[in-house]
Amino acid sequence: MGTACGYVHSLNAIFYGNGIQTLVLAHGFGTDQTVWHYLVPFLACYFKVLLFDLAFTPNVPPALYDPNKYSSFDGYAEDLVCLLDELKLKKTIYVGHSMSAMIGCLAAIKKPQLFQHLVLLGGSPRYLNDEGYEGGFSRSEVEAIFESVKQNFSGWTHTFAPNAISVNNPSAVAEFEQSLLKMNPQVALSVAKTVFLSDLRWVLPRVHVPCTIIQTRKDPIVPLSVASYITKKLATPSKVQILQTQGHFPQLTAYRSLFQVLRDSLSIK
């Protein structure tokens, strides 16, 4: 993907701000780069902020979404590495939300020199419960999600959006729901399967880039125990920051708190 006209063009990469240090913001499932709109004005005061869209978004030419390539997180990590290489970037600070947290970890294994620091926001190496591991979902719950997406995509989004947002914030719920509804339902199902059936626990001990893990105290997608699991398994010492709010989208519902935590974690003066 991206070779004919370049990853910068294909993935709608765009910069904000004039800082010396590049900060990359990578969105998760069901959203696109606009999910960061509250944070960008703050971060652009300190960094050169890079936004881009993952291959499943409706903003990317549909022909570029190859279900085989993106049946694992490797396809997305390859895109990220190629995008940063094309932009000739190194030692970036990377903030990956949800599925993009593990995309960043995989990319940091492939090419560690691209990253100075990884911020894993609401990320998880595995969403399915396993023996001795709480992922948050049973196999039957995940299968029910797939069936709902397949049978009645708009009905599923109407239920899933408020659950994922988790706080009384109608504009955030509407924003996430509308973003989901823009997705091709077949693509949404394909991506959901890639995410919810992934097991990337093996990745964590191979990540040698410093990390900060950020989670809300109650995330309906990622249990709090996942944050401590990640920090124990990462190869390098990492910090865990718990936001005193709930939901899976603090960049929409608690962006000021999230900015404060990012500022402290990244030592912004």
FILUMLUM-54812 format. One record per residue: residue in one letter; x negated, y, z of N, C-alpha, C, O in turn. Coordinates in steps of 0.1 Angstrom, whole numbers, plus 2048, in hexadecimal, padded with zeros to 3 digits. Example, Ala and Ser with C-alpha at 12.3 -4.5 7.8 and 13.67 -1.06 7.14 Angstrom:
! residues 2
A, 77C, 7C7, 84E, 785, 7D3, 84E, 77C, 7DF, 84E, 772, 7DF, 855
S, 780, 7EA, 847, 777, 7F5, 847, 77F, 800, 84F, 77A, 80B, 850
END
This chain:
! residues 269
M, 7F8, 7F4, 800, 800, 800, 800, 7F7, 80D, 800, 7ED, 80D, 806
G, 7FC, 817, 7FA, 7F6, 824, 7FB, 7EA, 826, 7F2, 7E5, 831, 7F1
T, 7E5, 81C, 7EB, 7D9, 81D, 7E3, 7DB, 826, 7D7, 7D1, 82D, 7D3
A, 7E6, 826, 7D0, 7E8, 82E, 7C4, 7E7, 83C, 7C7, 7E0, 844, 7C0
C, 7EF, 841, 7D1, 7EF, 84F, 7D4, 7EA, 853, 7E1, 7EA, 85F, 7E5
G, 7E4, 849, 7E9, 7DE, 84C, 7F5, 7E8, 84B, 801, 7F4, 84D, 800
Y, 7E2, 847, 80C, 7EA, 845, 819, 7F0, 852, 81E, 7FB, 853, 823
V, 7E8, 85D, 81C, 7EC, 86A, 821, 7F9, 86E, 81A, 802, 873, 821
H, 7FA, 86C, 80D, 806, 86F, 806, 812, 865, 809, 81D, 869, 80C
S, 80E, 858, 809, 818, 84D, 80B, 81F, 84E, 818, 82B, 84C, 81A
L, 817, 851, 823, 81C, 851, 830, 81F, 85F, 835, 821, 861, 841
N, 820, 868, 82C, 824, 876, 830, 81C, 87C, 83B, 821, 883, 844
A, 80F, 87A, 83A, 806, 87F, 845, 806, 88F, 844, 805, 894, 839
I, 806, 895, 850, 806, 8A3, 851, 7FF, 8A8, 85E, 801, 8A1, 868
F, 7F8, 8B3, 85D, 7F1, 8B8, 869, 7F8, 8C5, 86E, 7FE, 8CC, 866
Y, 7F8, 8C6, 87B, 7FC, 8D2, 882, 7F1, 8D7, 88B, 7EA, 8CE, 891
G, 7EF, 8E4, 88D, 7E5, 8E9, 896, 7D7, 8E9, 890, 7D4, 8E3, 885
N, 7CE, 8F0, 897, 7C0, 8F2, 891, 7B5, 8ED, 89B, 7AA, 8F2, 89A
G, 7B9, 8E5, 8A4, 7AF, 8E0, 8AE, 7A4, 8D9, 8A7, 7A5, 8D4, 89C
I, 798, 8D7, 8AE, 78D, 8D0, 8A9, 790, 8C1, 8AA, 78D, 8B9, 8A1
Q, 796, 8BD, 8B5, 799, 8AE, 8B8, 7A6, 8AB, 8B1, 7B0, 8B2, 8B3
T, 7A6, 89F, 8AA, 7B2, 89B, 8A4, 7BA, 891, 8AD, 7B4, 888, 8B3
L, 7C7, 894, 8AF, 7D0, 88C, 8B6, 7DA, 886, 8AD, 7E1, 88D, 8A6
V, 7DB, 879, 8AD, 7E4, 872, 8A4, 7F1, 86E, 8AB, 7F0, 868, 8B6
L, 7FC, 871, 8A6, 809, 86D, 8AC, 810, 863, 8A3, 813, 865, 898
A, 812, 857, 8A9, 818, 84C, 8A1, 825, 847, 8A7, 825, 844, 8B3
H, 830, 847, 8A0, 83D, 845, 8A5, 840, 836, 8A5, 838, 82E, 8A0
G, 84B, 832, 8AB, 84F, 824, 8AC, 85B, 820, 8A3, 85F, 828, 89A
F, 861, 815, 8A5, 86C, 80F, 89E, 878, 818, 89E, 87C, 81E, 8A8
G, 87E, 81A, 892, 88A, 822, 891, 889, 831, 891, 893, 838, 890
T, 87C, 836, 892, 87A, 844, 891, 870, 847, 886, 86C, 83E, 87E
D, 86D, 854, 884, 862, 858, 87B, 85A, 863, 882, 85C, 865, 88E
Q, 852, 86A, 87B, 849, 874, 881, 850, 87F, 888, 84B, 886, 891
T, 85D, 881, 884, 864, 88C, 88B, 868, 88A, 899, 86C, 893, 8A0
V, 866, 87E, 89E, 869, 87B, 8AC, 860, 882, 8B6, 863, 884, 8C1
W, 855, 888, 8B0, 84C, 88F, 8B9, 84E, 89E, 8B9, 846, 8A6, 8BE
H, 85A, 8A3, 8B3, 85B, 8B1, 8B0, 85B, 8BA, 8BD, 857, 8C6, 8BB
Y, 85F, 8B5, 8C8, 85E, 8BD, 8D4, 84F, 8BF, 8D9, 84C, 8C9, 8DE
L, 847, 8B5, 8D7, 839, 8B5, 8DC, 830, 8BC, 8D3, 826, 8C1, 8D8
V, 832, 8BB, 8C6, 828, 8C1, 8BD, 824, 8CF, 8C0, 818, 8D2, 8C0
P, 82E, 8D8, 8C3, 82A, 8E6, 8C5, 820, 8E8, 8D1, 817, 8F0, 8D1
F, 822, 8DF, 8DB, 819, 8DF, 8E7, 80B, 8DA, 8E3, 801, 8E0, 8E6
L, 80B, 8CE, 8DD, 7FE, 8C7, 8DA, 7F6, 8CF, 8CF, 7EA, 8CE, 8CF
A, 7FD, 8D6, 8C6, 7F6, 8DD, 8BB, 7EF, 8E9, 8C1, 7E6, 8EE, 8B9
C, 7F1, 8ED, 8CD, 7E9, 8F8, 8D3, 7DB, 8F3, 8D7, 7D2, 8FB, 8D8
Y, 7DA, 8E6, 8D8, 7CD, 8E0, 8DD, 7C6, 8D7, 8D3, 7BA, 8D6, 8D3
F, 7CE, 8D2, 8CA, 7C8, 8C7, 8C0, 7CC, 8CA, 8B2, 7D5, 8D3, 8AF
K, 7C5, 8C4, 8A9, 7CA, 8C2, 89B, 7D3, 8B6, 89C, 7CD, 8AA, 89D
V, 7E0, 8B7, 89B, 7E9, 8AC, 89D, 7ED, 8A6, 88F, 7F1, 8AD, 886
L, 7EB, 899, 88E, 7EE, 891, 882, 7FB, 889, 884, 7FC, 881, 88D
L, 805, 88C, 87B, 811, 884, 87B, 812, 87C, 86E, 80D, 880, 864
F, 818, 870, 86F, 81A, 868, 863, 826, 85F, 865, 82B, 85E, 871
D, 82B, 859, 85B, 836, 850, 85C, 831, 841, 85A, 829, 83F, 851
L, 837, 838, 861, 834, 82A, 85F, 83C, 825, 853, 845, 82C, 84E
A, 837, 81A, 84D, 83C, 816, 840, 84B, 813, 83F, 850, 812, 834
F, 851, 810, 84A, 85F, 80C, 84A, 869, 818, 84A, 875, 816, 848
T, 864, 824, 84B, 86D, 830, 84C, 873, 833, 83F, 86C, 830, 834
P, 87F, 839, 83F, 885, 83C, 832, 87E, 848, 82A, 881, 84A, 81F
N, 874, 84E, 831, 86C, 859, 82B, 861, 854, 822, 85C, 85B, 819
V, 85E, 847, 824, 853, 841, 81C, 85A, 83A, 810, 865, 834, 812
P, 854, 83B, 804, 85B, 834, 7F8, 85E, 825, 7FC, 855, 81E, 800
P, 86B, 821, 7F9, 86F, 814, 7FD, 867, 809, 7F8, 865, 7FE, 7FE
A, 862, 80A, 7EC, 85A, 800, 7E6, 84D, 7FC, 7ED, 847, 7F2, 7EC
L, 849, 806, 7F6, 83C, 804, 7FE, 83E, 7FA, 80A, 834, 7F5, 80F
Y, 84B, 7F8, 80E, 84D, 7EF, 819, 84D, 7E1, 814, 856, 7DC, 80E
D, 842, 7DA, 817, 840, 7CC, 813, 843, 7C3, 81F, 83B, 7C3, 829
P, 84E, 7BC, 820, 851, 7B4, 82C, 846, 7AA, 830, 845, 7A7, 83C
N, 83F, 7A5, 826, 834, 79C, 82A, 829, 7A3, 831, 824, 79E, 83B
K, 824, 7AE, 82B, 81A, 7B6, 831, 81D, 7BA, 83F, 815, 7BA, 849
Y, 82A, 7BE, 841, 82E, 7C4, 84E, 835, 7BA, 857, 83C, 7BD, 860
S, 833, 7AD, 854, 839, 7A2, 85C, 831, 7A1, 869, 835, 79A, 873
S, 825, 7A8, 86A, 81D, 7A8, 876, 818, 7B7, 877, 819, 7BF, 86E
F, 813, 7BA, 883, 80E, 7C7, 886, 802, 7CB, 87E, 7FE, 7D6, 87D
D, 7FB, 7C0, 879, 7EF, 7C2, 872, 7F1, 7CC, 866, 7E8, 7D4, 863
G, 7FC, 7CA, 85F, 7FE, 7D3, 853, 7FF, 7E2, 857, 7F9, 7EA, 850
Y, 805, 7E5, 862, 806, 7F3, 867, 7F8, 7F7, 86B, 7F4, 803, 869
A, 7F1, 7EF, 872, 7E3, 7F2, 877, 7DA, 7F5, 86B, 7D2, 7FF, 86C
E, 7DB, 7ED, 861, 7D3, 7EF, 854, 7D7, 7FD, 84E, 7CE, 804, 84A
D, 7E4, 801, 84E, 7E8, 80E, 849, 7E1, 819, 851, 7DC, 823, 84B
L, 7E2, 817, 85E, 7DC, 822, 867, 7CD, 824, 865, 7C8, 82F, 864
V, 7C6, 819, 864, 7B7, 819, 861, 7B5, 820, 854, 7AC, 829, 853
C, 7BC, 81C, 84A, 7BA, 822, 83C, 7BE, 831, 83C, 7B7, 839, 836
L, 7C8, 835, 843, 7CC, 843, 844, 7C1, 84B, 84A, 7BD, 856, 845
L, 7BC, 847, 856, 7B1, 84E, 85D, 7A4, 84F, 855, 79D, 859, 855
D, 7A1, 843, 84E, 796, 843, 845, 797, 84D, 83A, 78E, 854, 836
E, 7A3, 84D, 834, 7A6, 856, 828, 7A4, 865, 82D, 79F, 86D, 825
L, 7A8, 868, 839, 7A7, 875, 83E, 799, 878, 844, 796, 883, 849
K, 790, 86E, 844, 782, 86F, 849, 782, 873, 857, 77A, 87B, 85C
L, 78B, 86D, 85F, 78C, 870, 86D, 785, 865, 876, 785, 859, 872
K, 77F, 869, 880, 779, 860, 88A, 77C, 866, 898, 77F, 871, 89A
K, 77B, 85D, 8A2, 77C, 860, 8B0, 789, 869, 8B3, 789, 873, 8BA
T, 794, 864, 8AD, 7A1, 86B, 8AF, 7A6, 867, 8BD, 7A3, 85C, 8C3
I, 7AF, 86F, 8C2, 7B8, 86B, 8CD, 7C5, 866, 8C7, 7CB, 86D, 8BF
Y, 7C9, 85A, 8CB, 7D4, 854, 8C4, 7DF, 852, 8CE, 7DD, 84B, 8D9
V, 7EB, 857, 8CC, 7F7, 854, 8D4, 801, 84C, 8CC, 807, 851, 8C3
G, 802, 83F, 8D1, 80B, 836, 8CA, 817, 833, 8D3, 816, 82E, 8DE
H, 823, 836, 8CD, 830, 833, 8D5, 835, 826, 8D1, 835, 822, 8C5
S, 839, 81E, 8DB, 840, 811, 8D9, 838, 808, 8D0, 82D, 805, 8D4
M, 83D, 803, 8C5, 835, 7FA, 8BD, 828, 800, 8B8, 81E, 7F8, 8B5
S, 827, 80D, 8B7, 81A, 813, 8B2, 80F, 813, 8BD, 804, 815, 8BA
A, 813, 810, 8C9, 808, 80E, 8D4, 800, 802, 8D0, 7F3, 803, 8D0
M, 806, 7F7, 8CC, 7FE, 7EB, 8C9, 7F8, 7EC, 8BB, 7EE, 7E6, 8B8
I, 7FE, 7F4, 8B2, 7F8, 7F7, 8A5, 7EB, 7FE, 8A7, 7E1, 7FB, 8A0
G, 7EB, 807, 8B0, 7DE, 80F, 8B3, 7D4, 805, 8B9, 7C8, 807, 8B6
C, 7D8, 7FC, 8C2, 7CE, 7F3, 8C8, 7C8, 7EA, 8BD, 7BC, 7E8, 8BD
L, 7D0, 7E5, 8B4, 7CB, 7DD, 8A9, 7C2, 7E5, 8A0, 7B7, 7E0, 89C
A, 7C5, 7F1, 89D, 7BD, 7F9, 895, 7AF, 7FC, 89C, 7A5, 7FD, 895
A, 7B0, 7FE, 8A9, 7A4, 800, 8B1, 79A, 7F4, 8B1, 78E, 7F6, 8B3
I, 7A0, 7E8, 8AF, 798, 7DC, 8AE, 791, 7DC, 8A1, 785, 7D9, 89F
K, 799, 7DF, 896, 794, 7DF, 889, 789, 7E9, 887, 77F, 7E6, 880
K, 78B, 7F5, 88C, 781, 800, 88A, 781, 809, 896, 787, 814, 896
P, 77A, 805, 8A0, 77A, 80D, 8AD, 775, 81C, 8AC, 779, 824, 8B3
Q, 76C, 81E, 8A2, 767, 82C, 8A0, 771, 836, 89D, 76F, 842, 89D
L, 77D, 831, 898, 788, 83B, 895, 78E, 841, 8A1, 795, 84B, 8A0
F, 78C, 83B, 8AD, 793, 83F, 8B8, 78A, 843, 8C4, 781, 83B, 8C7
Q, 78E, 84E, 8CB, 787, 851, 8D7, 78F, 84D, 8E3, 78A, 84A, 8EE
H, 79C, 84E, 8E2, 7A5, 84B, 8ED, 7B3, 846, 8E7, 7B8, 84C, 8DD
L, 7B8, 83C, 8ED, 7C6, 837, 8E9, 7D0, 83A, 8F4, 7CD, 837, 900
V, 7DB, 840, 8F1, 7E6, 842, 8FA, 7F1, 839, 8F6, 7F7, 83A, 8EB
L, 7F4, 82F, 8FF, 7FF, 825, 8FC, 80B, 829, 903, 80D, 828, 90F
L, 815, 82F, 8FB, 821, 834, 901, 82D, 82A, 8FF, 831, 828, 8F4
G, 831, 825, 90A, 83C, 81B, 909, 839, 80F, 901, 842, 80A, 8FA
G, 82C, 80B, 901, 828, 800, 8F8, 829, 7F2, 8FF, 82A, 7F2, 90B
S, 829, 7E8, 8F7, 82A, 7DA, 8FD, 823, 7D1, 8F3, 825, 7D1, 8E7
P, 81B, 7C7, 8F9, 815, 7BD, 8F0, 81E, 7B2, 8ED, 81C, 7AA, 8E4
R, 829, 7B0, 8F5, 833, 7A6, 8F2, 840, 7A9, 8F9, 840, 7AD, 905
Y, 84B, 7A8, 8F1, 858, 7AC, 8F6, 860, 7A0, 8FC, 869, 7A2, 904
L, 85C, 794, 8F8, 863, 788, 8FD, 85D, 784, 90A, 851, 785, 90C
N, 865, 77F, 913, 861, 77A, 920, 859, 76D, 91D, 85B, 766, 913
D, 84F, 76A, 925, 847, 75E, 924, 844, 75A, 932, 846, 761, 93C
E, 83F, 74E, 934, 83B, 749, 941, 831, 752, 947, 826, 754, 942
G, 834, 757, 953, 82B, 761, 95A, 82A, 76E, 953, 821, 776, 957
Y, 833, 771, 94A, 832, 77E, 943, 841, 783, 941, 849, 77D, 93B
E, 843, 790, 945, 850, 796, 944, 850, 7A0, 938, 84A, 7AB, 939
G, 855, 79C, 92D, 855, 7A4, 921, 861, 7AD, 920, 861, 7B7, 919
G, 86C, 7A9, 927, 878, 7B1, 927, 884, 7AA, 920, 890, 7AE, 923
F, 881, 7A1, 917, 88C, 79A, 90F, 88B, 78B, 90F, 880, 786, 90E
S, 896, 784, 910, 896, 776, 90D, 897, 774, 8FE, 89B, 77D, 8F7
R, 895, 767, 8FA, 896, 764, 8EC, 8A4, 766, 8E7, 8A6, 76B, 8DC
S, 8AE, 762, 8EF, 8BC, 764, 8EB, 8C0, 772, 8EA, 8C8, 776, 8E1
E, 8BB, 77B, 8F2, 8BE, 789, 8F1, 8B8, 78F, 8E4, 8BF, 797, 8DE
V, 8AC, 78B, 8E1, 8A6, 790, 8D4, 8AD, 78B, 8C8, 8B0, 792, 8BF
E, 8B1, 77E, 8C9, 8B9, 778, 8BD, 8C7, 780, 8BC, 8CB, 782, 8B1
A, 8CC, 784, 8C7, 8D9, 78B, 8C7, 8D7, 799, 8C0, 8E0, 79E, 8B9
I, 8CC, 79F, 8C3, 8C8, 7AC, 8BD, 8C7, 7AA, 8AE, 8CD, 7B2, 8A6
F, 8C0, 7A0, 8A9, 8BF, 79D, 89B, 8CC, 79B, 894, 8CF, 7A0, 889
E, 8D5, 794, 89B, 8E2, 791, 895, 8EB, 79D, 894, 8F2, 79F, 88A
S, 8EA, 7A6, 89F, 8F1, 7B3, 89E, 8ED, 7BC, 893, 8F5, 7C2, 88C
V, 8DF, 7BD, 892, 8DA, 7C5, 887, 8DE, 7C0, 879, 8E2, 7C8, 871
K, 8DE, 7B3, 878, 8E2, 7AD, 86C, 8F1, 7AE, 869, 8F5, 7B1, 85D
Q, 8FA, 7AD, 873, 908, 7AC, 870, 90E, 7BA, 870, 917, 7BD, 868
N, 909, 7C3, 879, 910, 7D1, 87A, 905, 7DB, 87E, 904, 7DE, 88A
F, 8FD, 7DF, 875, 8F2, 7E8, 878, 8F6, 7F5, 87F, 8F0, 7F9, 889
S, 900, 7FB, 879, 904, 808, 87F, 90A, 806, 88D, 908, 80E, 896
G, 911, 7FB, 88F, 917, 7F8, 89C, 90C, 7F5, 8A6, 90C, 7FA, 8B2
W, 901, 7EE, 8A2, 8F6, 7EB, 8AB, 8EF, 7F8, 8AF, 8EB, 7FA, 8BA
T, 8EC, 801, 8A5, 8E5, 80E, 8A8, 8ED, 816, 8B2, 8E7, 81D, 8BB
H, 8FA, 816, 8B1, 903, 81D, 8BA, 902, 819, 8C9, 903, 821, 8D2
T, 8FF, 80C, 8CA, 8FC, 806, 8D8, 8EE, 808, 8DC, 8EB, 80B, 8E8
F, 8E5, 805, 8D3, 8D7, 805, 8D6, 8D1, 812, 8D9, 8C9, 814, 8E3
A, 8D5, 81D, 8D2, 8CF, 82A, 8D4, 8D1, 82F, 8E2, 8C7, 833, 8E9
P, 8DE, 830, 8E8, 8DF, 835, 8F5, 8D8, 82C, 900, 8D3, 831, 90A
N, 8D7, 81F, 8FD, 8D0, 816, 906, 8C1, 819, 907, 8BB, 81A, 911
A, 8BB, 81B, 8FB, 8AD, 81E, 8FA, 8AA, 82C, 900, 89F, 82E, 906
I, 8B3, 836, 8FD, 8B0, 843, 903, 8B2, 843, 912, 8AA, 849, 919
S, 8BC, 83D, 917, 8BF, 83A, 925, 8C2, 845, 92E, 8C6, 843, 93A
V, 8C1, 851, 92A, 8C5, 85D, 932, 8D0, 864, 92B, 8D3, 863, 920
N, 8D7, 86D, 933, 8E2, 874, 92E, 8DD, 880, 925, 8DC, 88B, 92A
N, 8DA, 87D, 919, 8D4, 887, 910, 8DB, 884, 902, 8D4, 87E, 8FA
P, 8E7, 889, 900, 8EE, 886, 8F3, 8E6, 88A, 8E7, 8E7, 883, 8DD
S, 8DE, 895, 8E7, 8D7, 899, 8DB, 8CC, 88F, 8D8, 8C9, 88C, 8CC
A, 8C5, 889, 8E2, 8BB, 87F, 8E0, 8C1, 872, 8DB, 8BB, 86C, 8D2
V, 8CD, 86E, 8E0, 8D3, 862, 8DC, 8D7, 864, 8CD, 8D5, 85B, 8C5
A, 8DD, 870, 8CA, 8E2, 872, 8BC, 8D6, 872, 8B3, 8D6, 86D, 8A8
E, 8CA, 878, 8B7, 8BF, 879, 8AF, 8B9, 86B, 8AC, 8B6, 868, 8A0
F, 8B8, 863, 8B6, 8B3, 855, 8B4, 8BD, 84D, 8AC, 8B8, 845, 8A3
E, 8C9, 84E, 8AE, 8D3, 846, 8A7, 8D3, 84A, 898, 8D4, 841, 88F
Q, 8D3, 857, 895, 8D2, 85B, 887, 8C6, 857, 880, 8C6, 853, 874
S, 8BB, 857, 888, 8AE, 852, 882, 8AF, 843, 87F, 8AA, 83F, 874
L, 8B4, 83B, 888, 8B6, 82D, 885, 8BF, 82B, 879, 8BC, 822, 870
L, 8CA, 832, 878, 8D4, 830, 86D, 8CE, 833, 85F, 8D3, 82F, 855
K, 8C3, 83B, 85F, 8BD, 83E, 852, 8B5, 832, 84D, 8B2, 832, 841
M, 8B2, 829, 855, 8AA, 81D, 851, 8B3, 814, 848, 8BF, 813, 84A
N, 8AC, 80E, 83F, 8B2, 803, 837, 8B5, 7F7, 841, 8AC, 7F3, 848
P, 8C1, 7F2, 843, 8C4, 7E8, 84D, 8BC, 7DC, 84B, 8B8, 7D5, 855
Q, 8B9, 7D8, 83F, 8B0, 7CC, 83D, 8A2, 7CE, 842, 89B, 7C6, 848
V, 89D, 7DA, 83F, 890, 7DE, 844, 890, 7DF, 853, 886, 7DA, 85A
A, 89A, 7E5, 859, 89C, 7E6, 868, 89B, 7D8, 86E, 895, 7D6, 878
L, 8A2, 7CE, 868, 8A2, 7C0, 86D, 894, 7BA, 86C, 88F, 7B4, 875
S, 88D, 7BC, 861, 880, 7B7, 85F, 876, 7BD, 869, 86E, 7B6, 86F
V, 877, 7CA, 86B, 86E, 7D1, 875, 871, 7CC, 883, 868, 7C9, 88B
A, 87E, 7CB, 887, 882, 7C6, 894, 87D, 7B8, 897, 878, 7B5, 8A2
K, 87D, 7B0, 88D, 877, 7A2, 88F, 868, 7A3, 891, 863, 79C, 899
T, 861, 7AB, 889, 853, 7AD, 88B, 850, 7B1, 899, 846, 7AC, 89F
V, 857, 7BB, 89E, 855, 7C1, 8AB, 858, 7B7, 8B6, 850, 7B3, 8BE
F, 865, 7B2, 8B6, 86A, 7AA, 8C2, 864, 79C, 8C2, 864, 796, 8CD
L, 85F, 797, 8B7, 859, 78A, 8B8, 849, 78A, 8B8, 843, 780, 8B8
S, 844, 796, 8BA, 835, 797, 8BA, 830, 793, 8C8, 836, 794, 8D2
D, 824, 78D, 8C7, 81C, 78A, 8D3, 80E, 78F, 8D1, 806, 788, 8CB
L, 80B, 79B, 8D6, 7FE, 7A1, 8D4, 7F6, 7A2, 8E1, 7ED, 7AA, 8E2
R, 7F9, 799, 8EA, 7F1, 799, 8F7, 7E2, 796, 8F5, 7DA, 79B, 8FC
W, 7DF, 78F, 8EA, 7D1, 78B, 8E7, 7C9, 798, 8E3, 7BD, 798, 8E4
V, 7D0, 7A2, 8DF, 7C9, 7AE, 8DA, 7C3, 7B6, 8E5, 7B8, 7BB, 8E4
L, 7C9, 7B7, 8F1, 7C5, 7C0, 8FB, 7B7, 7BE, 900, 7B0, 7C8, 902
P, 7B2, 7B2, 902, 7A4, 7B0, 907, 79A, 7B4, 8FD, 78E, 7B6, 900
R, 79E, 7B6, 8F0, 795, 7BA, 8E6, 794, 7C9, 8E3, 78D, 7CE, 8DB
V, 79C, 7D0, 8EA, 79D, 7DF, 8E8, 792, 7E5, 8F1, 793, 7E4, 8FE
H, 788, 7EC, 8EB, 77D, 7F2, 8F3, 77E, 801, 8F3, 774, 808, 8F7
V, 789, 807, 8EE, 78A, 815, 8EE, 792, 819, 8FB, 79B, 812, 8FF
P, 78E, 824, 902, 795, 828, 90E, 7A4, 82A, 90C, 7A8, 830, 901
C, 7AC, 826, 915, 7BB, 826, 913, 7C2, 82D, 91F, 7BD, 82C, 92A
T, 7CD, 833, 91C, 7D6, 838, 926, 7E4, 832, 923, 7E8, 832, 918
I, 7EA, 82B, 92D, 7F7, 825, 92B, 802, 82E, 932, 800, 832, 93D
I, 80C, 832, 92A, 816, 83B, 92F, 824, 834, 92D, 827, 82F, 923
Q, 82B, 833, 938, 838, 82D, 938, 842, 835, 941, 83E, 83C, 94A
T, 84F, 834, 93E, 859, 83A, 947, 85B, 82F, 952, 858, 824, 951
R, 860, 834, 95E, 862, 82B, 969, 86C, 820, 966, 86C, 815, 96C
K, 875, 823, 95C, 87F, 819, 959, 882, 81A, 94A, 889, 823, 945
D, 87C, 811, 943, 87D, 810, 934, 885, 804, 930, 880, 7F9, 934
P, 890, 805, 92A, 898, 7F9, 926, 892, 7F0, 91C, 896, 7E4, 91B
I, 887, 7F4, 915, 881, 7EC, 90B, 874, 7E6, 911, 871, 7DA, 90E
V, 86D, 7ED, 91A, 860, 7E8, 91F, 860, 7E9, 92E, 860, 7F4, 934
P, 861, 7DD, 935, 860, 7DD, 944, 854, 7E4, 949, 849, 7E4, 943
L, 855, 7E9, 955, 84A, 7F0, 95B, 83E, 7E7, 95D, 832, 7EC, 95D
S, 840, 7DA, 960, 835, 7D1, 962, 82C, 7D0, 956, 820, 7CC, 957
V, 831, 7D3, 94A, 829, 7D2, 93E, 81D, 7DC, 93F, 812, 7D9, 93A
A, 81F, 7E8, 945, 814, 7F2, 946, 809, 7EC, 94E, 7FD, 7ED, 94A
S, 80C, 7E5, 959, 801, 7E0, 961, 7FB, 7D4, 95A, 7EF, 7D1, 95C
Y, 803, 7CC, 953, 7FD, 7C1, 94B, 7F3, 7C6, 941, 7E8, 7C1, 940
I, 7F7, 7D1, 93A, 7EE, 7D6, 92F, 7E1, 7DB, 935, 7D6, 7D8, 930
T, 7E2, 7E2, 940, 7D6, 7E8, 946, 7CC, 7DD, 94C, 7C0, 7DF, 94C
K, 7D2, 7D2, 950, 7CA, 7C7, 955, 7C3, 7C0, 94A, 7B7, 7BB, 94B
K, 7C9, 7BF, 93E, 7C3, 7B7, 933, 7BA, 7BF, 92A, 7B2, 7B9, 923
L, 7BB, 7CC, 92A, 7B3, 7D4, 921, 7A4, 7D3, 925, 7A1, 7D1, 930
A, 79B, 7D3, 91B, 78D, 7D2, 91D, 787, 7DD, 925, 77D, 7DB, 92C
T, 78C, 7E9, 923, 787, 7F5, 929, 790, 7FA, 935, 79C, 7F7, 934
P, 78A, 800, 93F, 793, 806, 94A, 79D, 80F, 943, 79A, 817, 93B
S, 7A9, 80F, 948, 7B4, 817, 943, 7BC, 81D, 94E, 7BC, 818, 959
K, 7C3, 828, 94A, 7CB, 82F, 954, 7DA, 82C, 951, 7DE, 82B, 945
V, 7E2, 82A, 95B, 7F0, 829, 959, 7F7, 835, 95F, 7F5, 839, 96B
Q, 800, 83B, 957, 807, 847, 95B, 816, 844, 95A, 81B, 840, 94F
I, 81D, 845, 965, 82C, 842, 965, 834, 84F, 966, 832, 857, 96F
L, 83C, 851, 95B, 844, 85D, 95B, 850, 85B, 963, 857, 850, 963
Q, 853, 865, 96C, 85F, 863, 975, 86C, 867, 96D, 873, 870, 971
T, 86F, 85F, 963, 87B, 85F, 95C, 87E, 852, 957, 877, 848, 95A
Q, 888, 850, 94F, 88B, 843, 949, 88E, 844, 93A, 88F, 84F, 935
G, 88E, 838, 934, 890, 838, 926, 884, 835, 91E, 879, 836, 923
H, 886, 832, 911, 87A, 82E, 908, 875, 83A, 900, 86B, 838, 8F9
F, 87B, 845, 901, 877, 851, 8F8, 875, 85D, 900, 87C, 867, 8FF
P, 86B, 85D, 909, 868, 869, 911, 864, 875, 908, 865, 881, 90C
Q, 85F, 873, 8FC, 85C, 87E, 8F3, 868, 886, 8EE, 867, 891, 8E9
L, 874, 87F, 8F0, 881, 886, 8ED, 888, 88B, 8FA, 88E, 896, 8FA
T, 886, 884, 905, 88E, 886, 911, 886, 88D, 91C, 88C, 892, 925
A, 879, 88B, 91C, 871, 891, 927, 864, 896, 922, 859, 893, 927
Y, 864, 89D, 917, 858, 8A1, 910, 84F, 8AA, 918, 843, 8AA, 916
R, 855, 8B2, 921, 84C, 8BB, 929, 844, 8B2, 933, 838, 8B5, 934
S, 84A, 8A9, 939, 843, 8A0, 942, 839, 898, 93A, 82E, 896, 93F
L, 83C, 893, 92F, 833, 88B, 927, 827, 894, 923, 81C, 88F, 923
F, 829, 8A0, 91F, 81E, 8A9, 91B, 815, 8AB, 927, 809, 8AB, 925
Q, 81B, 8AD, 933, 812, 8AF, 93F, 809, 8A2, 941, 7FD, 8A4, 944
V, 80F, 896, 940, 807, 88A, 942, 7FD, 889, 937, 7F1, 885, 93A
L, 800, 88C, 92A, 7F6, 88C, 920, 7EB, 896, 922, 7DF, 893, 920
R, 7EF, 8A2, 927, 7E5, 8AC, 92A, 7DB, 8A7, 934, 7CF, 8A9, 933
D, 7E1, 8A1, 93F, 7D8, 89C, 94A, 7CF, 891, 945, 7C3, 890, 948
S, 7D5, 888, 93D, 7CE, 87B, 939, 7C3, 87F, 92F, 7B9, 878, 92F
L, 7C6, 889, 927, 7BC, 88D, 91C, 7B3, 898, 920, 7AB, 89E, 918
S, 7B4, 89C, 92D, 7AC, 8A7, 933, 7AD, 8B4, 92B, 7A3, 8BA, 928
I, 7B9, 8B8, 927, 7BB, 8C4, 91F, 7BA, 8D0, 92A, 7C1, 8CF, 934
K, 7B2, 8D9, 927, 7B0, 8E5, 930, 7BA, 8F0, 92D, 7BA, 8FA, 933
END
